[in-house]
């Protein structure tokens, strides 16, 4: 369950971009923001490589 709430105000231009991405991915705007945050986080903080079990 998601417990944290984050309120943000978007400009008309920013909201239009979010809506366009949401329509393209067929996801709600909130899920698009989660997706973008996850991708950006992974790009900045890549997961350490897993050691092979040999």
mmCIF file as Biopython writes it, N, C-alpha, C and O atoms, coordinates in Angstrom:
data_model
#
loop_
_atom_site.group_PDB
_atom_site.id
_atom_site.type_symbol
_atom_site.label_atom_id
_atom_site.label_alt_id
_atom_site.label_comp_id
_atom_site.label_asym_id
_atom_site.label_entity_id
_atom_site.label_seq_id
_atom_site.pdbx_PDB_ins_code
_atom_site.Cartn_x
_atom_site.Cartn_y
_atom_site.Cartn_z
_atom_site.occupancy
_atom_site.B_iso_or_equiv
_atom_site.auth_seq_id
_atom_site.auth_asym_id
_atom_site.pdbx_PDB_model_num
ATOM 1   N N  . UNK A ? 1  ? 0.839  -1.183  0.000   1.0 0.0 1  A 1 
ATOM 2   C CA . UNK A ? 1  ? 0.000  0.000   0.000   1.0 0.0 1  A 1 
ATOM 3   C C  . UNK A ? 1  ? 0.884  1.247   0.000   1.0 0.0 1  A 1 
ATOM 4   O O  . UNK A ? 1  ? 1.895  1.304   0.701   1.0 0.0 1  A 1 
ATOM 5   N N  . UNK A ? 2  ? 0.505  2.207   -0.766  1.0 0.0 2  A 1 
ATOM 6   C CA . UNK A ? 2  ? 1.243  3.463   -0.825  1.0 0.0 2  A 1 
ATOM 7   C C  . UNK A ? 2  ? 0.724  4.395   0.258   1.0 0.0 2  A 1 
ATOM 8   O O  . UNK A ? 2  ? -0.467 4.702   0.301   1.0 0.0 2  A 1 
ATOM 9   N N  . UNK A ? 3  ? 1.614  4.844   1.127   1.0 0.0 3  A 1 
ATOM 10  C CA . UNK A ? 3  ? 1.213  5.665   2.258   1.0 0.0 3  A 1 
ATOM 11  C C  . UNK A ? 3  ? 1.595  7.128   2.108   1.0 0.0 3  A 1 
ATOM 12  O O  . UNK A ? 3  ? 0.999  7.985   2.760   1.0 0.0 3  A 1 
ATOM 13  N N  . UNK A ? 4  ? 2.565  7.431   1.273   1.0 0.0 4  A 1 
ATOM 14  C CA . UNK A ? 4  ? 3.062  8.798   1.127   1.0 0.0 4  A 1 
ATOM 15  C C  . UNK A ? 4  ? 2.283  9.542   0.056   1.0 0.0 4  A 1 
ATOM 16  O O  . UNK A ? 4  ? 1.998  9.000   -1.012  1.0 0.0 4  A 1 
ATOM 17  N N  . UNK A ? 5  ? 1.942  10.790  0.352   1.0 0.0 5  A 1 
ATOM 18  C CA . UNK A ? 5  ? 1.234  11.639  -0.600  1.0 0.0 5  A 1 
ATOM 19  C C  . UNK A ? 5  ? 2.149  12.796  -0.957  1.0 0.0 5  A 1 
ATOM 20  O O  . UNK A ? 5  ? 2.792  13.381  -0.085  1.0 0.0 5  A 1 
ATOM 21  N N  . UNK A ? 6  ? 2.208  13.125  -2.244  1.0 0.0 6  A 1 
ATOM 22  C CA . UNK A ? 6  ? 3.047  14.211  -2.734  1.0 0.0 6  A 1 
ATOM 23  C C  . UNK A ? 6  ? 2.198  15.092  -3.631  1.0 0.0 6  A 1 
ATOM 24  O O  . UNK A ? 6  ? 1.698  14.638  -4.660  1.0 0.0 6  A 1 
ATOM 25  N N  . UNK A ? 7  ? 2.034  16.338  -3.249  1.0 0.0 7  A 1 
ATOM 26  C CA . UNK A ? 7  ? 1.254  17.281  -4.052  1.0 0.0 7  A 1 
ATOM 27  C C  . UNK A ? 7  ? 2.191  18.146  -4.866  1.0 0.0 7  A 1 
ATOM 28  O O  . UNK A ? 7  ? 3.209  18.610  -4.353  1.0 0.0 7  A 1 
ATOM 29  N N  . UNK A ? 8  ? 1.869  18.368  -6.110  1.0 0.0 8  A 1 
ATOM 30  C CA . UNK A ? 8  ? 2.702  19.175  -6.994  1.0 0.0 8  A 1 
ATOM 31  C C  . UNK A ? 8  ? 1.801  19.922  -7.972  1.0 0.0 8  A 1 
ATOM 32  O O  . UNK A ? 8  ? 0.760  19.414  -8.391  1.0 0.0 8  A 1 
ATOM 33  N N  . UNK A ? 9  ? 2.209  21.111  -8.322  1.0 0.0 9  A 1 
ATOM 34  C CA . UNK A ? 9  ? 1.478  21.898  -9.323  1.0 0.0 9  A 1 
ATOM 35  C C  . UNK A ? 9  ? 2.268  21.893  -10.615 1.0 0.0 9  A 1 
ATOM 36  O O  . UNK A ? 9  ? 3.480  22.108  -10.612 1.0 0.0 9  A 1 
ATOM 37  N N  . UNK A ? 10 ? 1.586  21.649  -11.715 1.0 0.0 10 A 1 
ATOM 38  C CA . UNK A ? 10 ? 2.211  21.619  -13.031 1.0 0.0 10 A 1 
ATOM 39  C C  . UNK A ? 10 ? 1.739  22.802  -13.854 1.0 0.0 10 A 1 
ATOM 40  O O  . UNK A ? 10 ? 0.614  23.277  -13.706 1.0 0.0 10 A 1 
ATOM 41  N N  . UNK A ? 11 ? 2.620  23.265  -14.719 1.0 0.0 11 A 1 
ATOM 42  C CA . UNK A ? 11 ? 2.196  24.260  -15.695 1.0 0.0 11 A 1 
ATOM 43  C C  . UNK A ? 11 ? 1.331  23.550  -16.732 1.0 0.0 11 A 1 
ATOM 44  O O  . UNK A ? 11 ? 1.302  22.320  -16.782 1.0 0.0 11 A 1 
ATOM 45  N N  . UNK A ? 12 ? 0.642  24.306  -17.544 1.0 0.0 12 A 1 
ATOM 46  C CA . UNK A ? 12 ? -0.172 23.703  -18.606 1.0 0.0 12 A 1 
ATOM 47  C C  . UNK A ? 12 ? 0.708  22.880  -19.549 1.0 0.0 12 A 1 
ATOM 48  O O  . UNK A ? 12 ? 0.314  21.801  -19.990 1.0 0.0 12 A 1 
ATOM 49  N N  . UNK A ? 13 ? 1.893  23.392  -19.851 1.0 0.0 13 A 1 
ATOM 50  C CA . UNK A ? 13 ? 2.818  22.686  -20.742 1.0 0.0 13 A 1 
ATOM 51  C C  . UNK A ? 13 ? 3.298  21.374  -20.123 1.0 0.0 13 A 1 
ATOM 52  O O  . UNK A ? 13 ? 3.339  20.346  -20.798 1.0 0.0 13 A 1 
ATOM 53  N N  . UNK A ? 14 ? 3.658  21.408  -18.849 1.0 0.0 14 A 1 
ATOM 54  C CA . UNK A ? 14 ? 4.113  20.188  -18.168 1.0 0.0 14 A 1 
ATOM 55  C C  . UNK A ? 14 ? 2.992  19.154  -18.107 1.0 0.0 14 A 1 
ATOM 56  O O  . UNK A ? 14 ? 3.219  17.967  -18.341 1.0 0.0 14 A 1 
ATOM 57  N N  . UNK A ? 15 ? 1.780  19.614  -17.791 1.0 0.0 15 A 1 
ATOM 58  C CA . UNK A ? 15 ? 0.653  18.690  -17.696 1.0 0.0 15 A 1 
ATOM 59  C C  . UNK A ? 15 ? 0.336  18.060  -19.048 1.0 0.0 15 A 1 
ATOM 60  O O  . UNK A ? 15 ? 0.000  16.878  -19.126 1.0 0.0 15 A 1 
ATOM 61  N N  . UNK A ? 16 ? 0.444  18.850  -20.102 1.0 0.0 16 A 1 
ATOM 62  C CA . UNK A ? 16 ? 0.206  18.320  -21.447 1.0 0.0 16 A 1 
ATOM 63  C C  . UNK A ? 16 ? 1.226  17.234  -21.779 1.0 0.0 16 A 1 
ATOM 64  O O  . UNK A ? 16 ? 0.881  16.226  -22.396 1.0 0.0 16 A 1 
ATOM 65  N N  . UNK A ? 17 ? 2.461  17.432  -21.379 1.0 0.0 17 A 1 
ATOM 66  C CA . UNK A ? 17 ? 3.503  16.408  -21.615 1.0 0.0 17 A 1 
ATOM 67  C C  . UNK A ? 17 ? 3.193  15.129  -20.848 1.0 0.0 17 A 1 
ATOM 68  O O  . UNK A ? 17 ? 3.312  14.030  -21.390 1.0 0.0 17 A 1 
ATOM 69  N N  . UNK A ? 18 ? 2.797  15.273  -19.593 1.0 0.0 18 A 1 
ATOM 70  C CA . UNK A ? 18 ? 2.462  14.099  -18.783 1.0 0.0 18 A 1 
ATOM 71  C C  . UNK A ? 18 ? 1.273  13.363  -19.398 1.0 0.0 18 A 1 
ATOM 72  O O  . UNK A ? 18 ? 1.288  12.137  -19.508 1.0 0.0 18 A 1 
ATOM 73  N N  . UNK A ? 19 ? 0.261  14.098  -19.791 1.0 0.0 19 A 1 
ATOM 74  C CA . UNK A ? 19 ? -0.919 13.473  -20.388 1.0 0.0 19 A 1 
ATOM 75  C C  . UNK A ? 19 ? -0.572 12.772  -21.697 1.0 0.0 19 A 1 
ATOM 76  O O  . UNK A ? 19 ? -1.096 11.694  -21.976 1.0 0.0 19 A 1 
ATOM 77  N N  . UNK A ? 20 ? 0.296  13.364  -22.495 1.0 0.0 20 A 1 
ATOM 78  C CA . UNK A ? 20 ? 0.704  12.733  -23.756 1.0 0.0 20 A 1 
ATOM 79  C C  . UNK A ? 20 ? 1.448  11.429  -23.481 1.0 0.0 20 A 1 
ATOM 80  O O  . UNK A ? 20 ? 1.208  10.425  -24.152 1.0 0.0 20 A 1 
ATOM 81  N N  . UNK A ? 21 ? 2.348  11.436  -22.502 1.0 0.0 21 A 1 
ATOM 82  C CA . UNK A ? 21 ? 3.064  10.201  -22.143 1.0 0.0 21 A 1 
ATOM 83  C C  . UNK A ? 21 ? 2.104  9.154   -21.598 1.0 0.0 21 A 1 
ATOM 84  O O  . UNK A ? 21 ? 2.208  7.973   -21.929 1.0 0.0 21 A 1 
ATOM 85  N N  . UNK A ? 22 ? 1.177  9.588   -20.768 1.0 0.0 22 A 1 
ATOM 86  C CA . UNK A ? 22 ? 0.200  8.657   -20.201 1.0 0.0 22 A 1 
ATOM 87  C C  . UNK A ? 22 ? -0.628 8.011   -21.306 1.0 0.0 22 A 1 
ATOM 88  O O  . UNK A ? 22 ? -0.863 6.803   -21.286 1.0 0.0 22 A 1 
ATOM 89  N N  . UNK A ? 23 ? -1.067 8.809   -22.262 1.0 0.0 23 A 1 
ATOM 90  C CA . UNK A ? 23 ? -1.845 8.266   -23.377 1.0 0.0 23 A 1 
ATOM 91  C C  . UNK A ? 23 ? -1.005 7.303   -24.208 1.0 0.0 23 A 1 
ATOM 92  O O  . UNK A ? 23 ? -1.489 6.247   -24.615 1.0 0.0 23 A 1 
ATOM 93  N N  . UNK A ? 24 ? 0.237  7.660   -24.457 1.0 0.0 24 A 1 
ATOM 94  C CA . UNK A ? 24 ? 1.120  6.805   -25.255 1.0 0.0 24 A 1 
ATOM 95  C C  . UNK A ? 24 ? 1.321  5.441   -24.585 1.0 0.0 24 A 1 
ATOM 96  O O  . UNK A ? 24 ? 1.270  4.407   -25.251 1.0 0.0 24 A 1 
ATOM 97  N N  . UNK A ? 25 ? 1.546  5.443   -23.278 1.0 0.0 25 A 1 
ATOM 98  C CA . UNK A ? 25 ? 1.806  4.200   -22.538 1.0 0.0 25 A 1 
ATOM 99  C C  . UNK A ? 25 ? 0.532  3.545   -22.023 1.0 0.0 25 A 1 
ATOM 100 O O  . UNK A ? 25 ? 0.576  2.455   -21.453 1.0 0.0 25 A 1 
ATOM 101 N N  . UNK A ? 26 ? -0.608 4.213   -22.224 1.0 0.0 26 A 1 
ATOM 102 C CA . UNK A ? 26 ? -1.893 3.717   -21.735 1.0 0.0 26 A 1 
ATOM 103 C C  . UNK A ? 26 ? -1.854 3.467   -20.233 1.0 0.0 26 A 1 
ATOM 104 O O  . UNK A ? 26 ? -2.291 2.425   -19.746 1.0 0.0 26 A 1 
ATOM 105 N N  . UNK A ? 27 ? -1.315 4.461   -19.506 1.0 0.0 27 A 1 
ATOM 106 C CA . UNK A ? 27 ? -1.208 4.402   -18.053 1.0 0.0 27 A 1 
ATOM 107 C C  . UNK A ? 27 ? -1.746 5.696   -17.459 1.0 0.0 27 A 1 
ATOM 108 O O  . UNK A ? 27 ? -1.792 6.720   -18.141 1.0 0.0 27 A 1 
ATOM 109 N N  . UNK A ? 28 ? -2.154 5.658   -16.194 1.0 0.0 28 A 1 
ATOM 110 C CA . UNK A ? 28 ? -2.549 6.897   -15.538 1.0 0.0 28 A 1 
ATOM 111 C C  . UNK A ? 28 ? -1.332 7.807   -15.326 1.0 0.0 28 A 1 
ATOM 112 O O  . UNK A ? 28 ? -0.194 7.338   -15.298 1.0 0.0 28 A 1 
ATOM 113 N N  . UNK A ? 29 ? -1.581 9.091   -15.181 1.0 0.0 29 A 1 
ATOM 114 C CA . UNK A ? 29 ? -0.488 10.058  -15.005 1.0 0.0 29 A 1 
ATOM 115 C C  . UNK A ? 29 ? 0.385  9.710   -13.803 1.0 0.0 29 A 1 
ATOM 116 O O  . UNK A ? 29 ? 1.607  9.839   -13.875 1.0 0.0 29 A 1 
ATOM 117 N N  . UNK A ? 30 ? -0.211 9.276   -12.712 1.0 0.0 30 A 1 
ATOM 118 C CA . UNK A ? 30 ? 0.567  8.925   -11.515 1.0 0.0 30 A 1 
ATOM 119 C C  . UNK A ? 30 ? 1.552  7.792   -11.812 1.0 0.0 30 A 1 
ATOM 120 O O  . UNK A ? 30 ? 2.686  7.816   -11.334 1.0 0.0 30 A 1 
ATOM 121 N N  . UNK A ? 31 ? 1.130  6.818   -12.585 1.0 0.0 31 A 1 
ATOM 122 C CA . UNK A ? 31 ? 2.007  5.694   -12.924 1.0 0.0 31 A 1 
ATOM 123 C C  . UNK A ? 31 ? 3.139  6.146   -13.841 1.0 0.0 31 A 1 
ATOM 124 O O  . UNK A ? 31 ? 4.251  5.626   -13.749 1.0 0.0 31 A 1 
ATOM 125 N N  . UNK A ? 32 ? 2.870  7.101   -14.719 1.0 0.0 32 A 1 
ATOM 126 C CA . UNK A ? 32 ? 3.915  7.646   -15.586 1.0 0.0 32 A 1 
ATOM 127 C C  . UNK A ? 32 ? 4.996  8.304   -14.744 1.0 0.0 32 A 1 
ATOM 128 O O  . UNK A ? 32 ? 6.185  8.124   -15.005 1.0 0.0 32 A 1 
ATOM 129 N N  . UNK A ? 33 ? 4.589  9.065   -13.737 1.0 0.0 33 A 1 
ATOM 130 C CA . UNK A ? 33 ? 5.575  9.709   -12.863 1.0 0.0 33 A 1 
ATOM 131 C C  . UNK A ? 33 ? 6.401  8.666   -12.114 1.0 0.0 33 A 1 
ATOM 132 O O  . UNK A ? 33 ? 7.616  8.817   -11.981 1.0 0.0 33 A 1 
ATOM 133 N N  . UNK A ? 34 ? 5.753  7.614   -11.626 1.0 0.0 34 A 1 
ATOM 134 C CA . UNK A ? 34 ? 6.499  6.530   -10.964 1.0 0.0 34 A 1 
ATOM 135 C C  . UNK A ? 34 ? 7.493  5.876   -11.925 1.0 0.0 34 A 1 
ATOM 136 O O  . UNK A ? 34 ? 8.631  5.592   -11.552 1.0 0.0 34 A 1 
ATOM 137 N N  . UNK A ? 35 ? 7.058  5.642   -13.151 1.0 0.0 35 A 1 
ATOM 138 C CA . UNK A ? 35 ? 7.913  5.032   -14.169 1.0 0.0 35 A 1 
ATOM 139 C C  . UNK A ? 35 ? 9.137  5.899   -14.453 1.0 0.0 35 A 1 
ATOM 140 O O  . UNK A ? 35 ? 10.260 5.399   -14.510 1.0 0.0 35 A 1 
ATOM 141 N N  . UNK A ? 36 ? 8.915  7.192   -14.628 1.0 0.0 36 A 1 
ATOM 142 C CA . UNK A ? 36 ? 10.014 8.094   -14.926 1.0 0.0 36 A 1 
ATOM 143 C C  . UNK A ? 36 ? 10.997 8.198   -13.759 1.0 0.0 36 A 1 
ATOM 144 O O  . UNK A ? 36 ? 12.210 8.241   -13.966 1.0 0.0 36 A 1 
ATOM 145 N N  . UNK A ? 37 ? 10.472 8.239   -12.540 1.0 0.0 37 A 1 
ATOM 146 C CA . UNK A ? 37 ? 11.339 8.287   -11.364 1.0 0.0 37 A 1 
ATOM 147 C C  . UNK A ? 37 ? 12.167 7.017   -11.264 1.0 0.0 37 A 1 
ATOM 148 O O  . UNK A ? 37 ? 13.361 7.075   -10.971 1.0 0.0 37 A 1 
ATOM 149 N N  . UNK A ? 38 ? 11.543 5.867   -11.504 1.0 0.0 38 A 1 
ATOM 150 C CA . UNK A ? 38 ? 12.257 4.585   -11.437 1.0 0.0 38 A 1 
ATOM 151 C C  . UNK A ? 38 ? 13.368 4.523   -12.485 1.0 0.0 38 A 1 
ATOM 152 O O  . UNK A ? 38 ? 14.482 4.096   -12.184 1.0 0.0 38 A 1 
ATOM 153 N N  . UNK A ? 39 ? 13.064 4.953   -13.727 1.0 0.0 39 A 1 
ATOM 154 C CA . UNK A ? 39 ? 14.074 4.937   -14.794 1.0 0.0 39 A 1 
ATOM 155 C C  . UNK A ? 39 ? 15.235 5.872   -14.483 1.0 0.0 39 A 1 
ATOM 156 O O  . UNK A ? 39 ? 16.397 5.511   -14.670 1.0 0.0 39 A 1 
ATOM 157 N N  . UNK A ? 40 ? 14.919 7.067   -14.010 1.0 0.0 40 A 1 
ATOM 158 C CA . UNK A ? 40 ? 15.966 8.043   -13.699 1.0 0.0 40 A 1 
ATOM 159 C C  . UNK A ? 40 ? 16.834 7.550   -12.543 1.0 0.0 40 A 1 
ATOM 160 O O  . UNK A ? 40 ? 18.056 7.697   -12.573 1.0 0.0 40 A 1 
ATOM 161 N N  . UNK A ? 41 ? 16.211 6.976   -11.540 1.0 0.0 41 A 1 
ATOM 162 C CA . UNK A ? 41 ? 16.960 6.443   -10.403 1.0 0.0 41 A 1 
ATOM 163 C C  . UNK A ? 41 ? 17.902 5.324   -10.855 1.0 0.0 41 A 1 
ATOM 164 O O  . UNK A ? 41 ? 19.062 5.285   -10.445 1.0 0.0 41 A 1 
ATOM 165 N N  . UNK A ? 42 ? 17.408 4.423   -11.693 1.0 0.0 42 A 1 
ATOM 166 C CA . UNK A ? 42 ? 18.236 3.318   -12.191 1.0 0.0 42 A 1 
ATOM 167 C C  . UNK A ? 42 ? 19.395 3.833   -13.037 1.0 0.0 42 A 1 
ATOM 168 O O  . UNK A ? 42 ? 20.475 3.244   -13.025 1.0 0.0 42 A 1 
ATOM 169 N N  . UNK A ? 43 ? 19.187 4.918   -13.767 1.0 0.0 43 A 1 
ATOM 170 C CA . UNK A ? 43 ? 20.260 5.483   -14.594 1.0 0.0 43 A 1 
ATOM 171 C C  . UNK A ? 43 ? 21.344 6.119   -13.735 1.0 0.0 43 A 1 
ATOM 172 O O  . UNK A ? 43 ? 22.527 6.052   -14.070 1.0 0.0 43 A 1 
ATOM 173 N N  . UNK A ? 44 ? 20.946 6.732   -12.638 1.0 0.0 44 A 1 
ATOM 174 C CA . UNK A ? 44 ? 21.909 7.410   -11.766 1.0 0.0 44 A 1 
ATOM 175 C C  . UNK A ? 44 ? 22.555 6.443   -10.782 1.0 0.0 44 A 1 
ATOM 176 O O  . UNK A ? 44 ? 23.750 6.542   -10.506 1.0 0.0 44 A 1 
ATOM 177 N N  . UNK A ? 45 ? 21.783 5.528   -10.264 1.0 0.0 45 A 1 
ATOM 178 C CA . UNK A ? 45 ? 22.256 4.579   -9.252  1.0 0.0 45 A 1 
ATOM 179 C C  . UNK A ? 45 ? 22.073 3.153   -9.752  1.0 0.0 45 A 1 
ATOM 180 O O  . UNK A ? 45 ? 21.180 2.447   -9.282  1.0 0.0 45 A 1 
ATOM 181 N N  . UNK A ? 46 ? 22.899 2.716   -10.695 1.0 0.0 46 A 1 
ATOM 182 C CA . UNK A ? 46 ? 22.727 1.357   -11.231 1.0 0.0 46 A 1 
ATOM 183 C C  . UNK A ? 46 ? 22.926 0.299   -10.138 1.0 0.0 46 A 1 
ATOM 184 O O  . UNK A ? 46 ? 23.746 0.463   -9.234  1.0 0.0 46 A 1 
ATOM 185 N N  . UNK A ? 47 ? 22.166 -0.770  -10.244 1.0 0.0 47 A 1 
ATOM 186 C CA . UNK A ? 47 ? 22.289 -1.875  -9.291  1.0 0.0 47 A 1 
ATOM 187 C C  . UNK A ? 47 ? 23.640 -2.545  -9.465  1.0 0.0 47 A 1 
ATOM 188 O O  . UNK A ? 47 ? 24.114 -2.702  -10.590 1.0 0.0 47 A 1 
ATOM 189 N N  . UNK A ? 48 ? 24.265 -2.942  -8.365  1.0 0.0 48 A 1 
ATOM 190 C CA . UNK A ? 48 ? 25.548 -3.640  -8.480  1.0 0.0 48 A 1 
ATOM 191 C C  . UNK A ? 48 ? 25.387 -4.959  -9.242  1.0 0.0 48 A 1 
ATOM 192 O O  . UNK A ? 48 ? 24.355 -5.624  -9.145  1.0 0.0 48 A 1 
ATOM 193 N N  . UNK A ? 49 ? 26.412 -5.321  -9.991  1.0 0.0 49 A 1 
ATOM 194 C CA . UNK A ? 49 ? 26.370 -6.568  -10.755 1.0 0.0 49 A 1 
ATOM 195 C C  . UNK A ? 49 ? 26.327 -7.754  -9.787  1.0 0.0 49 A 1 
ATOM 196 O O  . UNK A ? 49 ? 27.006 -7.769  -8.760  1.0 0.0 49 A 1 
ATOM 197 N N  . UNK A ? 50 ? 25.509 -8.741  -10.148 1.0 0.0 50 A 1 
ATOM 198 C CA . UNK A ? 50 ? 25.393 -9.945  -9.314  1.0 0.0 50 A 1 
ATOM 199 C C  . UNK A ? 50 ? 26.541 -10.887 -9.635  1.0 0.0 50 A 1 
ATOM 200 O O  . UNK A ? 50 ? 26.941 -11.025 -10.791 1.0 0.0 50 A 1 
ATOM 201 N N  . UNK A ? 51 ? 27.066 -11.532 -8.605  1.0 0.0 51 A 1 
ATOM 202 C CA . UNK A ? 51 ? 28.134 -12.503 -8.793  1.0 0.0 51 A 1 
ATOM 203 C C  . UNK A ? 51 ? 27.525 -13.812 -9.270  1.0 0.0 51 A 1 
ATOM 204 O O  . UNK A ? 51 ? 26.467 -14.224 -8.794  1.0 0.0 51 A 1 
ATOM 205 N N  . UNK A ? 52 ? 28.205 -14.467 -10.220 1.0 0.0 52 A 1 
ATOM 206 C CA . UNK A ? 52 ? 27.711 -15.753 -10.712 1.0 0.0 52 A 1 
ATOM 207 C C  . UNK A ? 52 ? 28.022 -16.837 -9.691  1.0 0.0 52 A 1 
ATOM 208 O O  . UNK A ? 52 ? 29.009 -16.760 -8.958  1.0 0.0 52 A 1 
ATOM 209 N N  . UNK A ? 53 ? 27.162 -17.844 -9.657  1.0 0.0 53 A 1 
ATOM 210 C CA . UNK A ? 53 ? 27.330 -18.972 -8.713  1.0 0.0 53 A 1 
ATOM 211 C C  . UNK A ? 53 ? 28.036 -20.105 -9.432  1.0 0.0 53 A 1 
ATOM 212 O O  . UNK A ? 53 ? 27.385 -20.968 -10.022 1.0 0.0 53 A 1 
ATOM 213 N N  . UNK A ? 54 ? 29.332 -20.111 -9.390  1.0 0.0 54 A 1 
ATOM 214 C CA . UNK A ? 54 ? 30.095 -21.195 -10.033 1.0 0.0 54 A 1 
ATOM 215 C C  . UNK A ? 54 ? 30.809 -22.011 -9.033  1.0 0.0 54 A 1 
ATOM 216 O O  . UNK A ? 54 ? 31.500 -22.964 -9.394  1.0 0.0 54 A 1 
#
